[in-house]
Amino acid sequence: MKPLTGLPIAAGILWGIFKLFITVAGFITDGLMVPFFEGPYDNFIRGSVEKIFPHGFAHDMLIGAPGTGYLESFGLLTTGIFVPIGIVLPAVLVFYIILTLLEDVGYLPRLAVLVDTVFHRIGLHGYSIVPVILSFGCNVPGVMAARILTTDKQRFMMLTLLGISIPCMAQTAVVLNIIGPFGLLWVGLIYLILMGIFVSMGSLLNKILKGETPEIAIEIPPYRLPRISNLLMKTRLRIEQFLLGAIPWVFVGIFIVNILYSLHATDFLSKILGPILGRWLGLPQEAIYSLVVGFLRKDVATGLLAPLLDKGIMDLYQVITVVAMLAIYFPCAATFAVFLKELGVKDTLKSTALMLAVALGVGGLLHLIFSLIS
């Protein structure tokens, strides 16, 4: 509980938890789920759907366009099942086991007290560390973990900050793959920008949003050995809550994205917004299109950036601007769907508007700074 020794110990424990989380959840996804979905499940689902709908809108809505993978297809029966079951569920399962262990051992309340001073400066309390750490692995369980916060104001703040400034492992991979070849210094710049947004936006939201920021008041229990029966019961209840509460909303999110994408909404928006955003952000029109597409499909947006780099259409500063904005302005479809469930339509739209405003503001500021130094 002493900051001098407690904070270094907490940092070590959190790092260990994060590594354990990534390793175990990654093994379940890559070692078990991916082979199952790409093998038996794929053969059964694609074969069944293509017998009824060989091609056309229904085919693409259910299993995606021919030749696309499970992450890229955005079909209800491919991406719609694979993302929540194959990717998110392992992350949720591992996280809830770890969270229950920390609760039962008695360390979680101590950790919350240790970091409370830091988070309290931006209107949150110490338990905010749980969704933050989790979101570095996957935003969906991180958003769901924000239920641990006690007021509507804090939950709105936490979810908005998670969506804006905490990159999941997939976003981290994008940053490393695109910016990494230019040097780790530039990768560090992206994360420094995200950290600055977390602190500044948290402070701003704390001042402008109505509502209280209660002090943390928790009982510190003695350390004790966890009970397996208690661990299994809590984990089962939390997994049931996730399956019943999150998966239907993931379906809704993917369905909406599919409809908008099939209607060529991205083409329409890029034609209207392209000239304006091009001047504001200092980007070529091809990069603007990738940003607009990224509002619905970040996987496609990332793929569109690679040829622009290979052809020399964008320089380093422009690449940093695009990647920073992709990391800031909108979560994936699964996270957005859980936003709808946790916040409701009205607050989700408010949070989305804030994300867009911050992304455009940061993009314009980066363009101004890079113009001055180049």
C-alpha distance (Angstrom), angle and dihedral (degrees) to the residues before:
residue distance angle dihedral
M1 . . .
K2 3.82 . .
P3 3.82 110.0 .
L4 3.82 93.6 -140.9
T5 3.79 93.0 61.9
G6 3.80 101.1 13.1
L7 3.80 97.4 62.6
P8 3.84 96.2 52.9
I9 3.80 89.4 45.6
A10 3.81 90.4 48.2
A11 3.81 90.9 49.5
G12 3.79 90.2 52.1
I13 3.80 92.7 47.5
L14 3.81 92.5 47.6
W15 3.79 91.3 49.4
G16 3.80 90.0 49.6
I17 3.80 91.1 48.2
F18 3.80 91.2 49.3
K19 3.81 92.6 49.7
L20 3.81 91.4 46.3
F21 3.79 90.6 47.6
I22 3.81 93.8 50.4
T23 3.81 94.1 42.9
V24 3.80 98.5 47.8
A25 3.81 96.8 37.5
G26 3.81 89.6 45.5
F27 3.80 91.4 51.4
I28 3.81 92.3 50.4
T29 3.81 91.7 48.4
D30 3.81 100.1 40.2
G31 3.79 98.4 31.1
L32 3.80 101.2 39.8
M33 3.79 114.4 10.1
V34 3.81 100.4 43.3
P35 3.84 94.9 51.0
F36 3.81 90.2 47.8
F37 3.80 95.4 48.1
E38 3.80 94.5 42.4
G39 3.81 92.0 45.8
P40 3.82 125.5 32.3
Y41 3.81 96.8 6.4
D42 3.80 94.1 47.8
N43 3.80 93.3 48.5
F44 3.80 92.4 49.1
I45 3.82 99.0 43.0
R46 3.79 98.3 41.7
G47 3.78 92.1 43.6
S48 3.80 92.3 49.6
V49 3.81 96.0 45.7
E50 3.81 95.8 43.7
K51 3.80 90.7 53.9
I52 3.81 89.5 60.0
F53 3.82 100.9 29.2
P54 3.83 109.9 24.5
H55 3.81 91.0 177.6
G56 3.77 143.0 -22.3
F57 3.79 136.6 72.5
A58 3.82 97.4 -38.0
H59 3.82 90.8 49.3
D60 3.80 92.7 51.5
M61 3.80 92.8 42.8
L62 3.81 92.9 53.2
I63 3.82 103.1 37.8
G64 3.80 106.1 2.3
A65 3.78 131.3 -118.4
P66 3.83 117.4 -35.3
G67 3.78 115.2 -85.9
T68 3.82 97.0 22.7
G69 3.80 124.1 125.4
Y70 3.76 127.7 -124.3
L71 3.79 95.1 -91.7
E72 3.79 95.2 42.2
S73 3.81 101.3 41.1
F74 3.83 97.0 69.6
G75 3.80 90.1 -159.5
L76 3.79 116.8 153.8
L77 3.81 91.8 -124.1
T78 3.82 95.6 40.0
T79 3.81 112.6 34.1
G80 3.81 90.3 15.6
I81 3.81 90.8 61.0
F82 3.80 101.0 28.0
V83 3.81 96.9 53.6
P84 3.83 98.7 51.8
I85 3.83 96.6 33.7
G86 3.79 103.7 29.3
I87 3.81 100.8 36.1
V88 3.79 112.4 14.0
L89 3.82 100.0 37.2
P90 3.84 94.2 57.7
A91 3.81 89.2 49.0
V92 3.81 91.6 48.0
L93 3.81 92.5 46.4
V94 3.80 94.4 50.5
F95 3.80 92.5 43.4
Y96 3.80 94.6 50.4
I97 3.79 91.6 49.3
I98 3.81 90.2 51.7
L99 3.82 92.5 43.7
T100 3.81 92.1 50.3
L101 3.80 91.0 48.8
L102 3.81 91.0 51.5
E103 3.81 90.0 48.5
D104 3.79 95.5 47.5
V105 3.80 94.8 43.8
G106 3.81 89.1 51.6
Y107 3.81 98.2 -120.9
L108 3.82 99.8 111.4
P109 3.84 95.1 70.7
R110 3.81 89.6 48.3
L111 3.79 91.4 50.5
A112 3.81 90.8 49.7
V113 3.80 91.4 52.9
L114 3.81 92.3 48.3
V115 3.82 95.3 55.0
D116 3.80 96.7 33.1
T117 3.81 94.3 96.9
V118 3.81 91.7 55.5
F119 3.80 95.9 47.9
H120 3.79 94.1 39.9
R121 3.80 89.5 66.3
I122 3.82 88.8 69.3
G123 3.80 97.1 40.2
L124 3.80 99.8 -92.5
H125 3.77 131.9 101.9
G126 3.78 135.9 -128.5
Y127 3.79 97.4 -84.3
S128 3.82 87.3 67.7
I129 3.79 87.2 83.6
V130 3.82 89.0 76.1
P131 3.85 98.9 63.5
V132 3.81 91.3 37.3
I133 3.80 94.7 55.7
L134 3.79 92.2 41.7
S135 3.81 93.3 50.3
F136 3.78 91.4 60.6
G137 3.80 84.2 69.3
C138 3.82 100.4 35.9
N139 3.80 129.7 -14.5
V140 3.83 95.4 -144.8
P141 3.82 98.1 68.3
G142 3.81 87.8 36.9
V143 3.80 90.6 58.1
M144 3.79 91.1 46.8
A145 3.81 90.7 48.5
A146 3.82 89.3 58.9
R147 3.80 86.1 80.2
I148 3.79 84.4 84.1
L149 3.83 87.7 76.1
T150 3.78 115.5 92.2
T151 3.83 107.8 -138.9
D152 3.81 136.5 49.4
K153 3.80 89.5 -122.8
Q154 3.79 93.0 55.9
R155 3.80 93.4 45.2
F156 3.82 91.9 50.4
M157 3.80 90.5 47.9
M158 3.79 93.0 47.0
L159 3.79 95.4 48.3
T160 3.80 92.6 46.3
L161 3.80 91.8 49.0
L162 3.80 91.1 47.5
G163 3.80 90.7 51.7
I164 3.79 93.8 46.7
S165 3.77 106.7 37.7
I166 3.83 113.9 14.0
P167 3.82 111.2 82.3
C168 3.80 117.7 -153.6
M169 3.81 121.2 -138.9
A170 3.81 91.4 -90.5
Q171 3.81 91.3 54.5
T172 3.79 90.1 45.1
A173 3.80 88.7 54.3
V174 3.82 89.7 51.9
V175 3.80 91.4 51.0
L176 3.81 92.5 47.9
N177 3.81 94.8 44.8
I178 3.81 96.3 47.3
I179 3.81 103.6 30.2
G180 3.82 98.6 26.1
P181 3.83 95.7 78.4
F182 3.82 88.7 59.9
G183 3.83 91.5 57.0
L184 3.80 139.6 -80.1
L185 3.81 90.1 -94.6
W186 3.80 89.6 71.1
V187 3.81 91.6 45.1
G188 3.79 87.4 53.6
L189 3.81 89.3 51.1
I190 3.82 90.6 58.1
Y191 3.80 91.3 52.7
L192 3.79 91.8 44.2
I193 3.81 88.3 55.0
L194 3.81 90.8 49.9
M195 3.80 91.8 48.3
G196 3.79 91.0 50.2
I197 3.80 90.3 50.5
F198 3.82 91.3 50.3
V199 3.80 92.8 53.7
S200 3.82 98.8 38.6
M201 3.81 96.3 42.6
G202 3.79 91.2 44.7
S203 3.80 90.9 53.4
L204 3.82 92.1 45.7
L205 3.81 94.6 48.0
N206 3.79 90.5 47.2
K207 3.81 89.6 57.1
I208 3.80 100.1 43.0
L209 3.80 101.9 37.5
K210 3.77 118.6 84.8
G211 3.76 118.5 -125.3
E212 3.76 141.1 70.1
T213 3.76 130.2 -70.8
P214 3.79 101.3 -147.9
E215 3.76 123.0 -152.5
I216 3.77 115.9 -109.9
A217 3.79 110.0 -102.4
I218 3.78 114.4 176.7
E219 3.76 137.1 148.3
I220 3.78 114.2 -115.5
P221 3.80 106.4 -138.4
P222 3.80 123.3 -157.4
Y223 3.79 118.5 -97.6
R224 3.80 111.7 -91.6
L225 3.78 141.3 166.7
P226 3.81 114.5 -92.9
R227 3.80 120.3 -115.7
I228 3.80 115.6 -127.0
S229 3.81 92.7 -145.1
N230 3.81 91.0 53.7
L231 3.81 91.2 46.6
L232 3.80 92.7 51.8
M233 3.80 94.1 45.2
K234 3.82 95.2 49.9
T235 3.80 92.4 44.5
R236 3.81 92.4 48.8
L237 3.80 92.7 50.6
R238 3.80 92.4 48.3
I239 3.81 93.3 47.4
E240 3.80 90.8 49.5
Q241 3.80 88.9 51.2
F242 3.80 90.3 51.4
L243 3.80 94.8 47.4
L244 3.80 93.9 48.1
G245 3.79 96.9 37.8
A246 3.80 107.0 35.8
I247 3.81 108.8 32.1
P248 3.84 96.5 62.7
W249 3.80 89.0 51.9
V250 3.80 91.6 49.2
F251 3.81 87.0 55.7
V252 3.80 89.6 51.0
G253 3.81 92.0 50.0
I254 3.80 94.0 49.1
F255 3.80 91.5 45.6
I256 3.82 91.7 53.0
V257 3.81 92.0 47.1
N258 3.81 90.4 49.6
I259 3.79 92.6 50.9
L260 3.81 93.1 48.9
Y261 3.79 92.2 44.6
S262 3.82 93.0 48.6
L263 3.81 89.7 50.3
H264 3.83 88.8 55.3
A265 3.78 91.2 -120.7
T266 3.81 89.6 156.4
D267 3.81 92.1 57.1
F268 3.80 90.7 50.0
L269 3.81 93.9 47.9
S270 3.79 94.5 45.4
K271 3.82 91.2 53.5
I272 3.80 91.8 51.3
L273 3.80 99.4 38.5
G274 3.80 99.2 31.4
P275 3.83 99.5 87.9
I276 3.81 93.4 43.0
L277 3.80 96.3 45.6
G278 3.79 91.3 41.7
R279 3.80 91.1 61.2
W280 3.82 94.7 39.7
L281 3.80 95.3 48.7
G282 3.79 99.9 29.0
L283 3.80 92.4 -126.0
P284 3.81 133.1 138.4
Q285 3.80 117.5 -108.5
E286 3.81 91.8 -107.1
A287 3.81 89.9 60.3
I288 3.81 91.4 47.5
Y289 3.79 88.8 56.0
S290 3.80 90.8 53.0
L291 3.82 89.8 51.8
V292 3.80 92.3 50.8
V293 3.81 91.5 46.9
G294 3.80 88.7 48.2
F295 3.79 89.1 62.7
L296 3.81 86.1 71.6
R297 3.80 105.6 15.9
K298 3.81 118.2 25.6
D299 3.79 90.7 175.2
V300 3.81 90.3 60.4
A301 3.81 92.0 43.1
T302 3.80 90.7 55.2
G303 3.79 90.9 50.3
L304 3.80 90.6 51.2
L305 3.80 92.1 54.7
A306 3.81 96.1 57.7
P307 3.84 96.2 68.3
L308 3.81 90.5 46.8
L309 3.79 89.2 57.6
D310 3.79 93.8 44.7
K311 3.81 91.9 51.2
G312 3.81 93.4 46.0
I313 3.81 92.7 -120.6
M314 3.83 91.1 135.7
D315 3.79 129.8 41.5
L316 3.81 126.0 -143.2
Y317 3.80 95.2 -90.3
Q318 3.80 92.1 51.9
V319 3.81 90.8 48.6
I320 3.81 90.8 52.5
T321 3.81 90.1 50.5
V322 3.81 93.2 51.2
V323 3.81 95.2 45.1
A324 3.81 92.3 46.9
M325 3.80 90.5 51.8
L326 3.81 93.0 46.7
A327 3.80 88.5 52.7
I328 3.81 92.5 49.3
Y329 3.72 114.1 36.2
F330 3.79 110.7 59.8
P331 3.80 138.6 6.3
C332 3.79 123.7 -131.4
A333 3.81 120.2 -81.0
A334 3.81 92.3 -98.6
T335 3.81 92.6 52.5
F336 3.79 91.8 45.1
A337 3.81 89.8 52.4
V338 3.81 91.1 52.4
F339 3.83 88.4 47.3
L340 3.80 87.5 59.1
K341 3.77 91.2 51.5
E342 3.80 96.3 45.1
L343 3.82 100.0 39.1
G344 3.78 105.0 22.6
V345 3.79 125.9 -127.2
K346 3.82 97.7 -69.3
D347 3.81 97.5 51.0
T348 3.81 91.9 39.7
L349 3.80 89.5 56.9
K350 3.82 89.8 48.3
S351 3.80 90.8 50.4
T352 3.81 91.6 47.1
A353 3.81 90.8 50.4
L354 3.81 89.6 52.1
M355 3.80 90.7 50.3
L356 3.79 91.8 51.6
A357 3.81 92.5 46.1
V358 3.81 92.4 49.6
A359 3.80 92.4 45.6
L360 3.81 92.6 51.0
G361 3.80 91.6 43.9
V362 3.79 93.5 49.9
G363 3.81 91.5 43.5
G364 3.81 92.0 51.8
L365 3.81 91.9 45.7
L366 3.81 92.0 50.1
H367 3.80 90.2 49.7
L368 3.81 90.3 51.4
I369 3.82 93.4 48.1
F370 3.81 94.1 45.4
S371 3.81 90.7 47.2
L372 3.80 90.1 55.3
I373 3.81 95.8 48.2
S374 3.81 99.2 39.1
